[in-house]
């Protein structure tokens, strides 16, 4: 299998936006050091309470290992009272649009 593309959306509870953002920003630094991480970017919506991660991993195995890291577990614990619900995570398959 080839590269694995991921989007993950996290919604902050009202009033928790800045605290959540600070935790997510620190997470980015750790994740970018992981083996197999090609891209791990954090975005904030114009509304200010929705955060989007855009990720590219070398393989599904690298993504699976990412989910089991201590810093991901620590982030989940640190943000459990700051988020409006579980993250919406989607994996994507690249479509070859090159012309023949």
VMD Tcl script that builds the backbone (N, CA, C; Angstrom):
set m [mol new atoms 300]
animate dup $m
set s [atomselect $m all]
$s set {name element resname resid chain x y z} {
  {N N UNK 1 A 0.833 -1.194 0.000}
  {CA C UNK 1 A 0.000 0.000 0.000}
  {C C UNK 1 A 0.872 1.249 0.000}
  {N N UNK 2 A 0.307 2.305 -0.541}
  {CA C UNK 2 A 1.039 3.551 -0.643}
  {C C UNK 2 A 0.735 4.495 0.498}
  {N N UNK 3 A 0.887 5.738 0.196}
  {CA C UNK 3 A 0.670 6.789 1.189}
  {C C UNK 3 A -0.759 6.761 1.714}
  {N N UNK 4 A -0.909 7.216 2.960}
  {CA C UNK 4 A -2.210 7.311 3.597}
  {C C UNK 4 A -2.472 8.770 3.926}
  {N N UNK 5 A -3.626 9.264 3.500}
  {CA C UNK 5 A -4.019 10.646 3.712}
  {C C UNK 5 A -5.125 10.676 4.760}
  {N N UNK 6 A -5.065 11.653 5.655}
  {CA C UNK 6 A -6.019 11.717 6.761}
  {C C UNK 6 A -6.454 13.160 6.977}
  {N N UNK 7 A -7.735 13.331 7.283}
  {CA C UNK 7 A -8.220 14.588 7.838}
  {C C UNK 7 A -8.880 14.250 9.159}
  {N N UNK 8 A -8.643 15.099 10.138}
  {CA C UNK 8 A -9.256 14.926 11.453}
  {C C UNK 8 A -9.764 16.285 11.907}
  {N N UNK 9 A -11.043 16.343 12.237}
  {CA C UNK 9 A -11.678 17.587 12.656}
  {C C UNK 9 A -12.012 17.506 14.141}
  {N N UNK 10 A -11.625 18.544 14.875}
  {CA C UNK 10 A -11.863 18.616 16.316}
  {C C UNK 10 A -12.601 19.928 16.582}
  {N N UNK 11 A -13.677 19.849 17.362}
  {CA C UNK 11 A -14.465 21.050 17.683}
  {C C UNK 11 A -14.304 21.364 19.167}
  {N N UNK 12 A -13.918 22.597 19.447}
  {CA C UNK 12 A -13.735 23.040 20.826}
  {C C UNK 12 A -15.071 23.421 21.449}
  {N N UNK 13 A -15.193 23.164 22.742}
  {CA C UNK 13 A -16.339 23.678 23.489}
  {C C UNK 13 A -16.223 25.196 23.550}
  {N N UNK 14 A -17.356 25.861 23.717}
  {CA C UNK 14 A -17.342 27.320 23.841}
  {C C UNK 14 A -16.440 27.731 25.002}
  {N N UNK 15 A -15.544 28.663 24.713}
  {CA C UNK 15 A -14.634 29.172 25.729}
  {C C UNK 15 A -13.349 28.383 25.877}
  {N N UNK 16 A -13.250 27.229 25.216}
  {CA C UNK 16 A -12.055 26.389 25.349}
  {C C UNK 16 A -11.143 26.457 24.131}
  {N N UNK 17 A -11.455 27.341 23.206}
  {CA C UNK 17 A -10.735 27.386 21.936}
  {C C UNK 17 A -9.235 27.626 22.102}
  {N N UNK 18 A -8.867 28.611 22.894}
  {CA C UNK 18 A -7.443 28.946 23.037}
  {C C UNK 18 A -6.668 27.853 23.753}
  {N N UNK 19 A -7.260 27.276 24.778}
  {CA C UNK 19 A -6.582 26.202 25.515}
  {C C UNK 19 A -6.404 24.973 24.630}
  {N N UNK 20 A -7.442 24.636 23.883}
  {CA C UNK 20 A -7.347 23.495 22.973}
  {C C UNK 20 A -6.293 23.746 21.902}
  {N N UNK 21 A -6.305 24.927 21.327}
  {CA C UNK 21 A -5.320 25.251 20.295}
  {C C UNK 21 A -3.898 25.112 20.816}
  {N N UNK 22 A -3.642 25.579 22.014}
  {CA C UNK 22 A -2.293 25.496 22.581}
  {C C UNK 22 A -1.839 24.042 22.699}
  {N N UNK 23 A -2.724 23.165 23.106}
  {CA C UNK 23 A -2.382 21.744 23.234}
  {C C UNK 23 A -2.144 21.127 21.856}
  {N N UNK 24 A -2.989 21.462 20.895}
  {CA C UNK 24 A -2.847 20.895 19.554}
  {C C UNK 24 A -1.575 21.376 18.870}
  {N N UNK 25 A -1.208 22.621 19.087}
  {CA C UNK 25 A 0.028 23.157 18.499}
  {C C UNK 25 A 1.241 22.378 19.030}
  {N N UNK 26 A 1.267 22.110 20.323}
  {CA C UNK 26 A 2.375 21.334 20.898}
  {C C UNK 26 A 2.409 19.918 20.336}
  {N N UNK 27 A 1.232 19.352 20.079}
  {CA C UNK 27 A 1.150 18.004 19.528}
  {C C UNK 27 A 1.813 17.929 18.155}
  {N N UNK 28 A 1.618 18.952 17.339}
  {CA C UNK 28 A 2.168 18.957 15.984}
  {C C UNK 28 A 3.675 18.738 16.015}
  {N N UNK 29 A 4.357 19.409 16.924}
  {CA C UNK 29 A 5.818 19.276 17.023}
  {C C UNK 29 A 6.224 17.824 17.261}
  {N N UNK 30 A 5.501 17.137 18.146}
  {CA C UNK 30 A 5.816 15.740 18.467}
  {C C UNK 30 A 5.514 14.813 17.294}
  {N N UNK 31 A 4.362 14.990 16.691}
  {CA C UNK 31 A 3.949 14.087 15.618}
  {C C UNK 31 A 4.875 14.208 14.411}
  {N N UNK 32 A 5.311 15.395 14.092}
  {CA C UNK 32 A 6.195 15.576 12.936}
  {C C UNK 32 A 7.519 14.837 13.089}
  {N N UNK 33 A 7.878 14.429 14.293}
  {CA C UNK 33 A 9.101 13.663 14.546}
  {C C UNK 33 A 8.899 12.165 14.342}
  {N N UNK 34 A 7.647 11.728 14.201}
  {CA C UNK 34 A 7.362 10.299 14.091}
  {C C UNK 34 A 7.849 9.723 12.764}
  {N N UNK 35 A 8.282 8.474 12.837}
  {CA C UNK 35 A 8.669 7.765 11.625}
  {C C UNK 35 A 7.448 7.615 10.723}
  {N N UNK 36 A 7.625 7.917 9.460}
  {CA C UNK 36 A 6.549 7.753 8.490}
  {C C UNK 36 A 5.658 8.968 8.318}
  {N N UNK 37 A 5.877 10.015 9.111}
  {CA C UNK 37 A 5.068 11.227 8.983}
  {C C UNK 37 A 5.642 12.085 7.861}
  {N N UNK 38 A 4.857 12.270 6.827}
  {CA C UNK 38 A 5.271 13.106 5.700}
  {C C UNK 38 A 4.758 14.529 5.904}
  {N N UNK 39 A 3.527 14.633 6.385}
  {CA C UNK 39 A 2.923 15.951 6.595}
  {C C UNK 39 A 1.935 15.858 7.750}
  {N N UNK 40 A 1.953 16.869 8.604}
  {CA C UNK 40 A 1.016 16.935 9.735}
  {C C UNK 40 A 0.774 18.408 10.009}
  {N N UNK 41 A -0.312 18.938 9.461}
  {CA C UNK 41 A -0.596 20.367 9.529}
  {C C UNK 41 A -1.872 20.610 10.327}
  {N N UNK 42 A -1.896 21.708 11.043}
  {CA C UNK 42 A -3.046 22.099 11.842}
  {C C UNK 42 A -3.643 23.387 11.274}
  {N N UNK 43 A -4.965 23.402 11.148}
  {CA C UNK 43 A -5.687 24.562 10.630}
  {C C UNK 43 A -6.823 24.916 11.581}
  {N N UNK 44 A -7.196 26.196 11.601}
  {CA C UNK 44 A -8.334 26.662 12.410}
  {C C UNK 44 A -9.348 27.307 11.468}
  {N N UNK 45 A -10.618 27.015 11.692}
  {CA C UNK 45 A -11.677 27.584 10.855}
  {C C UNK 45 A -11.843 29.070 11.137}
  {N N UNK 46 A -12.520 29.738 10.232}
  {CA C UNK 46 A -12.849 31.149 10.432}
  {C C UNK 46 A -13.721 31.346 11.665}
  {N N UNK 47 A -14.480 30.328 12.027}
  {CA C UNK 47 A -15.329 30.409 13.220}
  {C C UNK 47 A -14.507 30.400 14.501}
  {N N UNK 48 A -13.301 29.829 14.423}
  {CA C UNK 48 A -12.395 29.827 15.566}
  {C C UNK 48 A -12.514 28.639 16.488}
  {N N UNK 49 A -13.552 27.826 16.347}
  {CA C UNK 49 A -13.705 26.709 17.278}
  {C C UNK 49 A -13.521 25.344 16.624}
  {N N UNK 50 A -13.273 25.321 15.324}
  {CA C UNK 50 A -13.079 24.053 14.620}
  {C C UNK 50 A -11.629 23.980 14.142}
  {N N UNK 51 A -10.987 22.858 14.464}
  {CA C UNK 51 A -9.598 22.632 14.087}
  {C C UNK 51 A -9.535 21.434 13.149}
  {N N UNK 52 A -8.685 21.546 12.139}
  {CA C UNK 52 A -8.534 20.482 11.157}
  {C C UNK 52 A -7.065 20.079 11.067}
  {N N UNK 53 A -6.829 18.791 11.204}
  {CA C UNK 53 A -5.504 18.239 10.924}
  {C C UNK 53 A -5.527 17.673 9.517}
  {N N UNK 54 A -4.485 17.980 8.741}
  {CA C UNK 54 A -4.284 17.359 7.434}
  {C C UNK 54 A -2.994 16.582 7.544}
  {N N UNK 55 A -3.077 15.274 7.263}
  {CA C UNK 55 A -1.946 14.386 7.492}
  {C C UNK 55 A -1.642 13.552 6.259}
  {N N UNK 56 A -0.359 13.286 6.059}
  {CA C UNK 56 A 0.062 12.312 5.055}
  {C C UNK 56 A 1.076 11.394 5.741}
  {N N UNK 57 A 0.816 10.096 5.634}
  {CA C UNK 57 A 1.675 9.073 6.230}
  {C C UNK 57 A 2.229 8.176 5.131}
  {N N UNK 58 A 3.428 7.641 5.345}
  {CA C UNK 58 A 4.044 6.782 4.339}
  {C C UNK 58 A 3.235 5.520 4.082}
  {N N UNK 59 A 2.497 5.051 5.104}
  {CA C UNK 59 A 1.736 3.814 4.941}
  {C C UNK 59 A 0.660 3.721 6.017}
  {N N UNK 60 A -0.313 2.829 5.839}
  {CA C UNK 60 A -1.299 2.598 6.889}
  {C C UNK 60 A -0.656 2.133 8.202}
  {N N UNK 61 A 0.431 1.390 8.107}
  {CA C UNK 61 A 1.125 0.921 9.318}
  {C C UNK 61 A 1.698 2.093 10.111}
  {N N UNK 62 A 2.227 3.085 9.423}
  {CA C UNK 62 A 2.744 4.270 10.108}
  {C C UNK 62 A 1.610 5.031 10.793}
  {N N UNK 63 A 0.471 5.135 10.126}
  {CA C UNK 63 A -0.684 5.796 10.734}
  {C C UNK 63 A -1.151 5.033 11.969}
  {N N UNK 64 A -1.198 3.717 11.882}
  {CA C UNK 64 A -1.620 2.905 13.024}
  {C C UNK 64 A -0.673 3.084 14.212}
  {N N UNK 65 A 0.617 3.130 13.937}
  {CA C UNK 65 A 1.605 3.342 15.009}
  {C C UNK 65 A 1.426 4.721 15.630}
  {N N UNK 66 A 1.117 5.712 14.821}
  {CA C UNK 66 A 0.878 7.071 15.301}
  {C C UNK 66 A -0.231 7.095 16.344}
  {N N UNK 67 A -1.292 6.368 16.094}
  {CA C UNK 67 A -2.420 6.346 17.009}
  {C C UNK 67 A -2.119 5.726 18.365}
  {N N UNK 68 A -1.013 4.997 18.446}
  {CA C UNK 68 A -0.641 4.307 19.684}
  {C C UNK 68 A 0.487 4.997 20.447}
  {N N UNK 69 A 0.890 6.175 20.018}
  {CA C UNK 69 A 2.004 6.861 20.660}
  {C C UNK 69 A 1.582 7.472 21.999}
  {N N UNK 70 A 2.520 7.604 22.922}
  {CA C UNK 70 A 2.206 8.222 24.215}
  {C C UNK 70 A 1.704 9.657 24.085}
  {N N UNK 71 A 2.226 10.417 23.126}
  {CA C UNK 71 A 1.777 11.805 23.011}
  {C C UNK 71 A 0.343 11.904 22.495}
  {N N UNK 72 A -0.115 10.937 21.718}
  {CA C UNK 72 A -1.526 10.953 21.294}
  {C C UNK 72 A -2.432 10.613 22.477}
  {N N UNK 73 A -2.016 9.664 23.302}
  {CA C UNK 73 A -2.797 9.326 24.500}
  {C C UNK 73 A -2.839 10.505 25.462}
  {N N UNK 74 A -1.716 11.180 25.623}
  {CA C UNK 74 A -1.650 12.348 26.509}
  {C C UNK 74 A -2.533 13.477 25.982}
  {N N UNK 75 A -2.542 13.675 24.675}
  {CA C UNK 75 A -3.387 14.714 24.084}
  {C C UNK 75 A -4.863 14.401 24.312}
  {N N UNK 76 A -5.247 13.152 24.126}
  {CA C UNK 76 A -6.650 12.769 24.325}
  {C C UNK 76 A -7.083 13.042 25.765}
  {N N UNK 77 A -6.223 12.731 26.692}
  {CA C UNK 77 A -6.539 12.966 28.113}
  {C C UNK 77 A -6.607 14.469 28.413}
  {N N UNK 78 A -5.651 15.220 27.887}
  {CA C UNK 78 A -5.587 16.666 28.168}
  {C C UNK 78 A -6.733 17.448 27.544}
  {N N UNK 79 A -7.322 16.917 26.472}
  {CA C UNK 79 A -8.357 17.673 25.758}
  {C C UNK 79 A -9.780 17.155 25.986}
  {N N UNK 80 A -9.929 16.089 26.763}
  {CA C UNK 80 A -11.258 15.454 26.885}
  {C C UNK 80 A -12.350 16.395 27.382}
  {N N UNK 81 A -12.002 17.376 28.206}
  {CA C UNK 81 A -12.999 18.325 28.706}
  {C C UNK 81 A -13.056 19.611 27.874}
  {N N UNK 82 A -12.246 19.690 26.827}
  {CA C UNK 82 A -12.177 20.889 25.996}
  {C C UNK 82 A -12.900 20.730 24.662}
  {N N UNK 83 A -13.211 19.497 24.297}
  {CA C UNK 83 A -13.805 19.234 22.988}
  {C C UNK 83 A -15.301 18.947 23.097}
  {N N UNK 84 A -16.014 19.282 22.025}
  {CA C UNK 84 A -17.468 19.131 22.006}
  {C C UNK 84 A -17.905 17.697 21.715}
  {N N UNK 85 A -16.982 16.843 21.341}
  {CA C UNK 85 A -17.288 15.453 21.019}
  {C C UNK 85 A -16.073 14.798 20.410}
  {N N UNK 86 A -16.225 13.558 19.981}
  {CA C UNK 86 A -15.074 12.875 19.380}
  {C C UNK 86 A -14.663 13.520 18.062}
  {N N UNK 87 A -13.392 13.400 17.756}
  {CA C UNK 87 A -12.883 13.916 16.484}
  {C C UNK 87 A -13.500 13.133 15.333}
  {N N UNK 88 A -13.736 13.825 14.229}
  {CA C UNK 88 A -14.173 13.146 13.006}
  {C C UNK 88 A -12.931 12.875 12.179}
  {N N UNK 89 A -12.589 11.612 12.023}
  {CA C UNK 89 A -11.371 11.221 11.322}
  {C C UNK 89 A -11.745 10.480 10.052}
  {N N UNK 90 A -11.154 10.908 8.947}
  {CA C UNK 90 A -11.373 10.259 7.655}
  {C C UNK 90 A -10.036 9.938 7.020}
  {N N UNK 91 A -9.933 8.759 6.428}
  {CA C UNK 91 A -8.762 8.414 5.631}
  {C C UNK 91 A -9.162 8.519 4.164}
  {N N UNK 92 A -8.186 8.878 3.343}
  {CA C UNK 92 A -8.456 9.177 1.948}
  {C C UNK 92 A -7.496 8.416 1.047}
  {N N UNK 93 A -7.963 8.096 -0.127}
  {CA C UNK 93 A -7.153 7.449 -1.136}
  {C C UNK 93 A -6.945 8.438 -2.275}
  {N N UNK 94 A -5.718 8.582 -2.680}
  {CA C UNK 94 A -5.424 9.491 -3.780}
  {C C UNK 94 A -5.992 8.953 -5.101}
  {N N UNK 95 A -6.574 9.841 -5.877}
  {CA C UNK 95 A -7.081 9.470 -7.194}
  {C C UNK 95 A -6.079 9.953 -8.230}
  {N N UNK 96 A -5.658 9.046 -9.079}
  {CA C UNK 96 A -4.703 9.386 -10.125}
  {C C UNK 96 A -5.435 10.158 -11.220}
  {N N UNK 97 A -5.116 11.422 -11.369}
  {CA C UNK 97 A -5.776 12.264 -12.372}
  {C C UNK 97 A -4.865 12.573 -13.554}
  {N N UNK 98 A -3.731 11.881 -13.599}
  {CA C UNK 98 A -2.820 12.120 -14.718}
  {C C UNK 98 A -3.462 11.627 -16.014}
  {N N UNK 99 A -3.222 12.359 -17.061}
  {CA C UNK 99 A -3.799 11.961 -18.357}
  {C C UNK 99 A -2.914 10.907 -19.008}
  {N N UNK 100 A -3.536 10.039 -19.745}
  {CA C UNK 100 A -2.804 8.940 -20.414}
  {C C UNK 100 A -2.299 9.367 -21.752}
}
mol reanalyze $m
mol bondsrecalc $m
mol representation Tube
mol addrep $m
